[in-house]
Amino acid sequence: MARQLDRDRSGDEPRPQRPRRSGVQRAVLATGSVVTVMCLLAAGAFFGVHRKLDLIPRLQGDISLDEALDTEPRNYLLVGSDSRMGIDTDADGADVFVGDGASPDTSGQRADMMMVIRVDPNGERLDILSLPRDLWVPISGTDGSQRLNTAYSGGPQQLVDTIRDDFGIEIHHYVEIDFVGFKGIVDAVDGVPVWFDTPMRDPNSGLDVPVAGCVTLDGFQALAFARARALEYQGEDGLWRTDPTGDLGRMSRQQVFMRSVADKAAEDFSLTDLRSLNRMADLAIDYLTLDPDLEVTKAVNVARQFATFEGESIVFHSLPVEGYTTSGGAAVLRLDEVAAQPVLNVFRAVPVTDLPVSAVSVAVHNGTGTPGQAGDLAAEFTEVGFEVLATGDAGETLEVTTVRHGSNAEVPALLVARHLSGGARVEFDPTLDPSAVVVVTGDDLGSVLAEPLSDDHPSIVRTSPGPAPADATDGDAPSTTTTTIVGRTPGEPPEGVVCA
């Protein structure tokens, strides 16, 4: 069924049956991203396939991207487009993509996947940031805010500008793959094995995994899995339950899919299969679109470095968000600005702990009983640039000044502690809102410093960190409204079981 949706741009006769998946084919799927292009580029350096890769379509018109030296890190914006162009509306299963009676020419174009991949030629890992398409942000070039996906509908330049303006992330290159392209690449490597700990389905995307175990997803099912945002899974009692996490859940499943294939690619990666390399080059020409400045020769050395990366060398990041209803009644996601800064810093080439004081809000509680102490300390915090939300009595007496924080606010809490001349104890408090930071004064209280102490100053005492934001792997909604990675994922194989 799924293979009937393949588009034929060349008019050639059908190709012979494909050989079994090789290591380089697995690597092409390793992240479903820029690594796809890079592996092809590395192969081209050896076999001359780069001449064919020069035929990969480029964005039409000018696009303004950031510049970086060849030795500096680069951010690649990967967009998975749900463009229906090239889909045969008469083929079995086409209604899942275009809807009954819809035309691929008129069904619209949105982004089912938006990721920023950071490649450091001097590093030993890839950092990948998933961007929720339902995130409510100011859209560059307009006077208002909309879902991030709206920026993509305005074209690549508007999406690049919106990400750059809203998140402070430079974008050096742009890569796009469409619906049919994603499916075609998966089919070209004879499917991707994924372990499912329970049956799963999504009537909207077409996902249908009726039996638990190791399942090799063909192109149709891999695409359905990557697009699933109305996922249903079977509980131990045999009843079907719905994953309530929507777009966030879809992102977590995309990351699981990418990591599992990356692990496979590391097992037997090879650059010796010329036939496979040429096939991959053909697919790249058919299904990828690159920015005009993404040159084959300049990416070869980086490709060689990252081609054999294992899954643990690929680090996924998700933005902390919370549910939000707009004035127009739309249910969207809103960024937790403070908690997001350490994540965004990874892609800004600045230390993760760098955070402007103006981005941190704090409450100050009097923990010594000294009259007016909370108010006086609050005034000092305000003078330095912090936002003070409230002051009051702690209802307890402390010897050591303590900075307590919610599940997403450890970095802001550490910054607050570093601005106290006498230092502080920093601890996680599960009763606080995820982004909350509360200072409780102690007998050792000093003054508020204009310049912070060093990260490793001995007066900063960190207790065991709080738990990572909830991962609803059991299908339940997360325990807080702010989270990073959520959603029901396929689970992990039992010990001793290899899914390949």
N, C-alpha and C positions, 0 to 999 in steps of 0.2 A: 504494500500500500504506500509506504513512505517513499519508495524509490520512484514511484510514478510522478512525484512532484519535482524531480530534478529538471532544471531548465537546460536547454540546449542552445547556447549562444553561437556555436560554430557551425551547426548543421552537419557535423561529422557523424559517421556510423558509430553505433555503440562500441565502447571499448571492450577488450576481452575481460573475462572474469579476473578480479583483482587477486593478487597473491595475499598470503597471510600477513598480518600487521607486522611491520618491521619496527626496529627501535626508533628510526628517524621519523616514521609516521606517528608513533606515539608522542614523540617530542613536539611535533607540529600541533598536537592537541594539548600539550602540557599545561598551558594556561588559557588556551583559546584566545590568545591575545597577541601582544607584540612579540612574545617569544615565538609564535607561529612564524611571523615574518623573519625573525632573526635566525631561526634554524634554517630557513630556506636561503637566507643570505649567506650564512656560513657554508652551506652546501655549494652555493654558486661559486664561492671562492675556489673550491677544489675542482669542480667539474664544468665550469663554464655555464652553469644554469643561470647565472646572474644576467646573461644576455636576454634570456626569456623573461626574467623577473623585471627587466626594464619595461616590459609591456603591461605591468600592473597598472590599472587605471589610477589616475591622480584626480584630486579635487579640481573642479572647474572654477576658474576665477582665482583671485588673490585671497589668501588667508594670512592673517597676521599672527605669527607664533613667536615665542620667546627664543632667544639664542643662547647657546652654551658651547664652550670649547669641547673638543673631542674627549678630553680627559676629565670633564666635569659630569656630574649626574644629570640625567635628563628624565623628564616626565612625559610619558606617552599617554594620550587620552584615547582609550578604546571605547568605541560605541558599537553596540549590537543593535542594528536597526531592524524594526519589524516591517520594513517595506515589503509589500506583497508582489512587487514587480517580479515577473518570471515564474509565478505559480500558476499551474494549470488548474483553472477553477472547475474543470470537469473530472479531475482525478479524485480517487478515493481519499477521503480525509482532508480535502482542500477546504471544506467548510469550517474546520477547526481554525484555519489561518485567516480566511477572508470573510466568513459568515455567510449564511444563506443569501444568495442573490447578490452578494457584493462583488465588486470588480476590483482586481488588484491595482487598477489605475486610479481608483477613487477612494480606496479604503483608508487613506491617510498614512502618515509615516511618523512613528514614534520610536523611542529608544527603549528596548527591553533590558538593556544592560549598559551601564556607564561605569567605567573604571579608570583610575589613574594608576599607571604602572611606573614605578620609579626604578631606573636602571643606573647603578653607580659602577662605572667601569673599574673602579678601584675596590669595590666591595665584594662580598661573598654571599649576597642574597638579593632577591627581588622583593620590593614592597609594593603591595597592591591595595588600593583604596576603592571600596565599593561605594558608589554614590546612589542613594535612593532617588528614584525618578519622581516620587511623590513629595520630595522635600520642598517646603515653601520658602522661596528665596526671591530677592529682588532680581528681576530680569534685566540684564544690561541692554542699554539702548531704549529702555522704556521707563515710564514713571511709576510702575507698580510691581507687585510681587505675584508670582504664579508658581505652579509646580516646576521643578527643575526641568522636567521633560518638555515643558513649553519652550524653553530656550532652544532645545534641539529642533523643534518644529520650525524655528526661525532660521535654521541653517547652522552649519558647523562653526562659523565665526561667532555667532551670538552665543552658542554653547560654550565655546572656549572663553569668550569674554566674561560670561557669567561665572564660570568656575574660577577664573583668575580674579575677578573683582570681589566675589563673595567669600572665597576661601583663602585668598592670598597665595594661591599655588600657580607657579609658572607652568605653561604648557608648551613643550618644545616640539612635539610631533603629534599627528592625528592619524588614527587607523580606524577604519569602519568595516564591519562585516555584516551582511544582511541575513535575513531568515534562511533563504535557500542556500546561501553560502555556508552557514553553520552546519546545516543538515548535510550538505554535500561533502564537507570535510570529514565529518564523523563517518559517513558511509564509505568514504574513500579508504579509511583505515579499518574497515570491517567492524566498526562498533567500539564502544567503550565499556569495560566491565565496571559495575558499581555494585556494592553490597547493600541489599535492602533487608533490614531486620524485621520488616513487616510489609504486607501488601500496601501499595499506595496508588492513588489515582487523582486525576484532576479533569473533570469533564470539560472545563473551559479550554485547557491547553491541549488535551488529548492524551495526557499521561495515563498509562494503564499497566501497572505491575501487579498481576493477580497473585503471585506466589513469592514468598520471602526467599532470600538466598542471593547468590551471586548472579546478577542479570547483566547480560551484555546489551547495552542500549544501542539500537541502530540510530540512524540520523533522525528519523521521525520522533522516536521516544526520547533521545537526548535533547532535542529541541523542546519537546513537551516538558521534560524535566526542568530544563533551564528557565522556561517561561512560567512554570506553575506558581500561581499566587492564590489559588483556591484549593490548596492541597487537602486531600482526605487520606487518612491512614486507618488501618484496622487495629483496634486494641486487642489486648489479650483475651477479652471476653467475646471477640468476634464481631463487635459492633464497630461501625465506621464513625470516625470522629473528624472534625474539621480543624485544621491548623488556622488559628485566628490572626496570624502575624502578617499576612498579605505580602506587600512588597519587601519587607525586611526578611521574611521567611524565604522568599525567592532568592534574595542575595546570599543567604547562608547556604542554600542548596547549590547555587552556582559555585561557591567557593569549595564546597565538598567535592563537587564534580571535577573542578580544576586540579585540586590537590591530589586526588586519587590517580588521575592520569599522569600527573607529573612524577609520582612515585614509580609508575610503570615505565615511564620514559627513561628513568635513571638505570633500570636493570640491564638493558642491552642496547643502549644508544649506539648507532653506527652511522657513518657518513659514506658507506661503501656501496649502497644500493642506488645505482644511477637511475634505474627505471622508476623507483619510488620517488626519487628527487624530482625527476621530470614530471611525474604525475602531480606532486605537490605544487610544482611551479605552475602547472596548468590550472589547478584549483585556485591558486593565489590570483592568477590573471582573471579568472571568472568571477571571484567572489569578494575580493578585497578592494578597498579604495584607500589610498594613502595621500598624505599631504605632499605637495610638490618638492619639498626639501628633504624628504626622507630618502637619502641616497644609499644605494646598495653597498658601495665600497666602504663607506664610513662606518657601517654597522657590522662589518665582518668580524673585527677583533672582539667586539662586545659579544657577538653571537658565539664565538668560540669559547669564551669564558663561561657563559651561562647555559650552554647547550645541554650539559649533563647535570644540571641542578636537580637535587632530590626535593621531595615535597616540603621537608622542614626548612629548606633554604628559601622557600617562597612564603613570605609572611603576609598574611591578609589583615587588613584593617577595616573597621566599620565605624561610621560616625555615630556618636551618641545622640539620639533623637527622642522626641516625645510626641505623643498624639496631640493634634491641635485642630480646632474647628475654626475656619475662617469666618469673617463677618457675613459672607455669602452662604454659609452653611456647609462648605466643603470640608470633608474629613481628609486632612493632610498630615504631614510630619513637620515638626519644627526642630531646628538644630539647638542642642544644648551648647551655647557658645563657649562657656568656660570649659566644660569637660572636653569639648572638641579640640581645643588648642594643642594639647600634646600629640594628638593623632595628626592634625594638619601640619605640625612642625616637622614630622618625618618627611613630608613632601616639600618642605620649604627650605631645606638645607640649613636649619638652625637646630640647636639642642632641643630635645623633647621638653625639657623643663623650662624653656624660655616662655615667659608669659607676662604681658604688661599688667601692671597693678590695676590699671583702669578696667581690666576685664574681670576683676575679682570682687565679689560682694561678700561681706562678712558681717556676722552679728557678734556683739561683745557682751559677755556676761561677767558680772562681778563675783569672783570666787574667793574673796578674802574678807569681805565685809567692810572694807575701807570706804568711807563715804565718798561718793562721786567718782570712784575709780573707773567704772565702765564708761562713763561719759567722757572723762579725760582721755582715756585710751582711744575711744572712738574719734575724738577730735584729732589726735595724732595720726591715726590711720587715714582720715579724710585729707589731712594736709599733705600726706605722702602721695595720695592719688587713689586709694582704695574707696570703694563704695560701702558705706556702713548702712545696713538695713535696719538694725534695731540694737538697743541696749537694754540691760536689765540685770536682775540678781540671779545668780546661778542656783540658789537653793542648796548649795553645798560649799564646803571649804576645802581649798586645795593648797598644797605646798608648792607644787610645780605647775606653772602656767601650761595649759593644755589647749591644743588646737584640734578640734574634732571635725570630721568631715563625712559626707555621704559617699555612696559607692562610686560616684564618678568625679570626685573632687579631691583626690589625693594630691595631685600636682598643685592646684591652687592653695591647698592647706599648707603644703611645704613652703610655698612662696611666702605666705603669711608668717609662718614660723621663722623664716630666714630674715624677716624684717624686724624681729624682736631682738633687742640687744642682749637680753639675757637668755635667748633661745627659748625652746618650748618642747613639750612632748606632743607628738603628732599621732593621732589614733583614729581608727575607723569607728563610726557610731551608726549601727544599723537602724536606729530610730529616726535618723535625719533624712530629709529629702536627698535624692542622689547628688545634687549640685551644692548642697549647703555646706558652709564653713562657719564654725562657731568658735570664738576664742573665749576660754574661761580663765580669768586671771588667777595667778597663784602668788604665794609669798615671794617668789623669786622674780617677779615681774620687772622688766627693764623698760626702756623707752622704744618707740618705733623709729627704726633707722630709715634714712632716705635711700641708702644703698644696702642691698641685702647681704647677709653672711653667705659664705660659700656653701655649696650643696653638702659637703662633707664636714661641715663645722661640728665639733664635738658637742656643742650645746643643743644641737637638734637631735632629739631622740625619737626614732621611728619605731613604733610597735609593729607587730605583724600586720601586713596590709589587709584591707578588707577583701571580701570575695569579689571576683570578677562579675560584671553584670550578668544577670540570669540568662542562661542558654536553655530555651524551652524545648529540650530534646525529648521530653516526655509528652509534648503536645500541649502542655498548659501554657497559658499566657505568662509572661514574665512577671515577677513579683513587684516590680516598680514600673512607673510610666516611662522611665528613661532607660535605654538599653543600647547595646551595640549589636552583637550578632544574636539573632533570635530565630525561632522557627523549628519546625519538625524536620530533621534531616534523616537520611537513610540509616544512620547508625554505623557501628564499627563491626567488622567480622569477629567472630569468637576467636579466642586464643588458639593459635595453631592453624587457623583457616586462612588461606590466601585466595583472594579474589582477583583472578587474572585471565 
